[in-house]
Amino acid sequence: MTNDKPVSTVAERQAKARRRGMTIAIVSAAFSLGMLGAAFASVPLYRVFCQVTGYGGTTQRAEGAPVAVSDKQVTVRFDSNSSPGVPWTFQPLQRSVRVKLGEARQIAYRVKNHSDHRVTAQATFNVTPESAGAYFNKIACFCFTEQTLEPGEERDMPVVFFIDPAIADTEEMASLPPITLSYTFFPIEEEARPVAEAPAGGKEGGKGQL
């Protein structure tokens, strides 16, 4: 069944890239002013700044893929790491995929707890080259969500993403080099159990508390 909406022209994509550049410039300026006048809000401001601009390889969030899909393709590679405090094997089911720009694609990572106790961890992520972060859109992801695995438990965790076609209109990414999506799991400390209350009569032997 054909799509009634026309595919974006080169001019439209270039205009979109220019608008994105203006947005990044405005957000960057606002971020700088905000940091000077509201230091207490530096963490949330920095997070918003990274999500809007893709700074540091931060990806974007999206509800769904764009209607238009380009014939241009890019290779997306997948990397996985676990810190020493996470006794898991963690790896992508596919090391790389070739995707069209604008095409929604689902892949998955598999994780298994090899310890004899329950482990809770949380994943952070980044994209390289860093300039690709502004065009790497995730529709579904397990990052920043605590994952708890029982001893020996194994789980597949999906990631749904697409690459904004506007990436091909940028000077630094026009050649469409491979993009790497990397995740690292870090342990989450469980809340300490409350200390048992002392008997009503005080310490052992009936003595009062000091």
VOVO-388038 format. One record per residue (C-alpha): residue in three letters; x negated, y, z negated; residue number from 1. Coordinates in pm, 1 decimal. Each point is the difference from the previous one (the first is absolute). Layout:
REM VOVO-388038
ala  X  Y  Z  NUM $
...
This chain:
REM VOVO-388038
met  0.0  0.0  0.0  1 $
thr  -158.3  332.0  104.9  2 $
asn  -46.3  292.1  -233.6  3 $
asp  199.5  310.1  99.4  4 $
lys  -251.2  234.8  -166.3  5 $
pro  -288.4  108.6  227.4  6 $
val  -356.1  -85.6  -91.9  7 $
ser  -187.2  301.2  -135.4  8 $
thr  -201.2  182.5  260.9  9 $
val  -364.3  89.4  -42.3  10 $
ala  96.8  363.6  -52.5  11 $
glu  245.4  -92.8  -273.7  12 $
arg  -258.8  -214.4  -176.3  13 $
gln  -256.6  279.9  21.4  14 $
ala  254.0  243.3  -143.4  15 $
lys  68.0  -246.1  -279.9  16 $
ala  -371.9  -27.7  -69.9  17 $
arg  -27.8  380.3  -13.6  18 $
arg  293.0  18.7  -242.0  19 $
arg  -163.2  -265.0  -217.1  20 $
gly  -322.0  201.5  2.3  21 $
met  188.1  313.0  -109.4  22 $
thr  173.1  -197.8  -274.7  23 $
ile  -332.7  -129.8  -126.3  24 $
ala  -144.4  353.0  -1.7  25 $
ile  300.4  139.2  -190.8  26 $
val  1.9  -284.6  -250.2  27 $
ser  -376.5  33.5  -48.4  28 $
ala  34.3  370.4  -75.3  29 $
ala  292.5  -58.9  -235.1  30 $
phe  -193.7  -276.6  -170.3  31 $
ser  -298.7  228.9  -62.7  32 $
leu  220.1  275.2  -146.1  33 $
gly  193.9  -247.9  -207.1  34 $
met  -317.1  -146.7  -147.0  35 $
leu  -113.7  346.5  -110.4  36 $
gly  330.6  97.2  -156.7  37 $
ala  117.0  -334.9  -138.4  38 $
ala  -290.7  -212.6  -109.5  39 $
phe  228.1  -207.3  -219.6  40 $
ala  176.7  -128.3  311.2  41 $
ser  -320.9  -93.8  184.4  42 $
val  65.8  -374.3  14.4  43 $
pro  348.9  10.4  158.8  44 $
leu  -106.1  283.0  232.1  45 $
tyr  -301.5  -197.7  114.2  46 $
arg  219.2  -305.9  65.2  47 $
val  243.9  204.0  212.2  48 $
phe  -290.9  163.1  183.8  49 $
cys  -149.8  -339.5  86.3  50 $
gln  333.1  -145.0  114.2  51 $
val  76.5  294.6  229.4  52 $
thr  -345.5  46.3  150.2  53 $
gly  -140.1  -353.6  -11.1  54 $
tyr  -299.1  135.7  -193.7  55 $
gly  -234.4  -274.0  -122.9  56 $
gly  167.3  -258.8  218.7  57 $
thr  337.0  30.9  -174.4  58 $
thr  278.3  -146.0  211.9  59 $
gln  347.1  143.4  57.6  60 $
arg  340.2  -132.3  -107.4  61 $
ala  283.3  -53.7  247.9  62 $
glu  353.8  -136.5  -2.1  63 $
gly  -36.2  -153.4  345.2  64 $
ala  -201.7  -3.4  319.7  65 $
pro  41.6  268.2  270.2  66 $
val  229.6  -71.1  293.7  67 $
ala  -271.0  52.6  261.6  68 $
val  -274.5  -261.8  31.7  69 $
ser  -312.7  78.9  199.0  70 $
asp  -179.5  -242.2  230.2  71 $
lys  -325.7  98.3  -169.6  72 $
gln  -127.5  -251.7  -254.4  73 $
val  -229.9  5.7  -299.5  74 $
thr  -160.5  -275.2  -206.2  75 $
val  88.4  -0.3  -370.3  76 $
arg  -223.3  -198.7  -233.2  77 $
phe  84.1  -113.1  -352.1  78 $
asp  -233.6  -12.6  -297.4  79 $
ser  54.2  -129.6  -355.3  80 $
asn  -185.4  31.8  -328.9  81 $
ser  54.1  -84.3  -367.0  82 $
ser  -186.2  158.8  -289.3  83 $
pro  -189.4  -234.0  -240.0  84 $
gly  287.6  16.2  -249.2  85 $
val  246.2  -157.5  244.8  86 $
pro  -60.1  -378.9  38.0  87 $
trp  194.4  -24.3  325.0  88 $
thr  -72.2  -97.3  355.1  89 $
phe  142.3  275.4  216.5  90 $
gln  -16.3  2.2  377.0  91 $
pro  200.4  98.7  310.1  92 $
leu  170.7  -275.7  195.9  93 $
gln  -126.8  176.8  314.0  94 $
arg  -336.5  173.5  15.9  95 $
ser  112.4  233.7  278.9  96 $
val  286.5  73.5  237.4  97 $
arg  33.1  192.5  323.3  98 $
val  299.7  236.4  -11.3  99 $
lys  158.6  255.1  229.4  100 $
leu  22.9  353.6  -130.4  101 $
gly  341.6  47.3  -158.4  102 $
glu  61.5  -375.8  -27.4  103 $
ala  109.6  -128.6  -342.0  104 $
arg  -203.5  -302.5  -104.6  105 $
gln  18.5  -224.0  -306.7  106 $
ile  -299.2  -183.2  -143.2  107 $
ala  -56.2  -160.3  -340.8  108 $
tyr  -265.0  -48.8  -264.2  109 $
arg  -20.0  -318.2  -209.9  110 $
val  -98.9  9.3  -365.1  111 $
lys  -53.7  -282.5  -251.6  112 $
asn  -74.2  7.0  -370.7  113 $
his  -279.4  -247.9  -75.9  114 $
ser  -11.5  65.1  -374.9  115 $
asp  174.4  -187.6  -282.3  116 $
his  195.0  306.4  -112.1  117 $
arg  241.1  259.0  134.4  118 $
val  -166.9  292.2  176.2  119 $
thr  150.2  335.8  97.4  120 $
ala  -175.6  217.7  256.8  121 $
gln  70.6  291.2  228.8  122 $
ala  -139.5  76.1  345.2  123 $
thr  -138.3  324.1  135.7  124 $
phe  -68.4  51.3  369.6  125 $
asn  -174.1  212.7  258.2  126 $
val  -33.3  24.4  376.8  127 $
thr  -314.7  49.6  206.4  128 $
pro  -81.8  203.8  196.9  129 $
glu  140.3  250.8  -249.2  130 $
ser  143.3  214.2  279.8  131 $
ala  230.8  -290.1  90.5  132 $
gly  177.9  26.0  -335.5  133 $
ala  227.8  281.3  119.6  134 $
tyr  133.9  -226.1  276.7  135 $
phe  15.7  -333.6  -183.1  136 $
asn  359.1  -39.3  -123.8  137 $
lys  108.3  -271.3  -244.0  138 $
ile  366.7  -99.7  -8.4  139 $
ala  -46.5  -268.6  -266.6  140 $
cys  -299.8  -71.7  -222.1  141 $
phe  -96.0  -164.3  -331.4  142 $
cys  -247.3  272.1  -99.7  143 $
phe  50.5  194.1  -322.8  144 $
thr  242.3  -267.5  -123.6  145 $
glu  -112.7  -219.4  -287.8  146 $
gln  -31.9  -363.6  104.6  147 $
thr  15.7  -270.6  -269.4  148 $
leu  -108.6  -354.4  81.1  149 $
glu  31.4  -300.5  -229.3  150 $
pro  -287.3  -252.4  -21.2  151 $
gly  -38.2  -165.8  340.8  152 $
glu  274.8  210.6  159.9  153 $
glu  -39.4  89.3  368.1  154 $
arg  188.6  271.7  185.2  155 $
asp  21.4  161.0  344.3  156 $
met  38.4  378.8  0.0  157 $
pro  119.2  168.9  323.1  158 $
val  -105.6  331.9  147.0  159 $
val  204.2  170.3  274.7  160 $
phe  -167.5  286.7  184.2  161 $
phe  -31.1  193.9  325.1  162 $
ile  -250.1  242.7  150.2  163 $
asp  140.2  339.0  103.3  164 $
pro  -45.4  44.4  378.5  165 $
ala  -120.4  356.5  -67.5  166 $
ile  -333.1  -150.5  -110.6  167 $
ala  -98.7  -30.2  367.3  168 $
asp  28.5  376.7  42.2  169 $
thr  -261.7  81.3  -264.6  170 $
glu  -360.0  68.1  90.9  171 $
glu  -150.1  -222.7  -269.2  172 $
met  224.4  -303.1  66.9  173 $
ala  71.0  34.0  375.1  174 $
ser  -218.2  -303.2  79.7  175 $
leu  216.7  -208.9  -237.1  176 $
pro  -280.3  -168.6  -197.9  177 $
pro  88.7  -293.5  -229.7  178 $
ile  179.7  96.1  -322.4  179 $
thr  -60.7  -188.9  -324.2  180 $
leu  261.9  -26.2  -275.3  181 $
ser  -165.1  -100.7  -326.7  182 $
tyr  152.2  -99.6  -336.3  183 $
thr  -166.7  -49.6  -337.6  184 $
phe  168.3  -154.3  -305.1  185 $
phe  -83.6  134.0  -346.4  186 $
pro  113.4  -156.2  -330.9  187 $
ile  282.9  150.4  -204.1  188 $
glu  -41.8  -38.9  -372.3  189 $
glu  306.0  -148.2  -171.8  190 $
glu  150.7  205.7  -277.7  191 $
ala  -137.6  -89.7  -341.4  192 $
arg  233.6  -202.0  -217.6  193 $
pro  120.3  182.5  -314.7  194 $
val  -177.8  -98.2  -319.1  195 $
ala  219.1  -213.9  -227.0  196 $
glu  143.0  192.7  -289.0  197 $
ala  -140.4  -76.7  -343.8  198 $
pro  228.2  -174.9  -252.5  199 $
ala  225.9  227.9  -198.3  200 $
gly  -202.8  -70.3  -317.1  201 $
gly  -320.4  124.4  156.9  202 $
lys  -316.1  -205.8  58.6  203 $
glu  -54.9  -358.8  -108.7  204 $
gly  0.6  -53.3  -377.6  205 $
gly  282.4  251.5  -50.1  206 $
lys  -234.4  299.6  -12.2  207 $
gly  124.8  328.5  132.6  208 $
gln  -135.9  144.7  322.6  209 $
leu  -296.8  235.3  -26.4  210 $
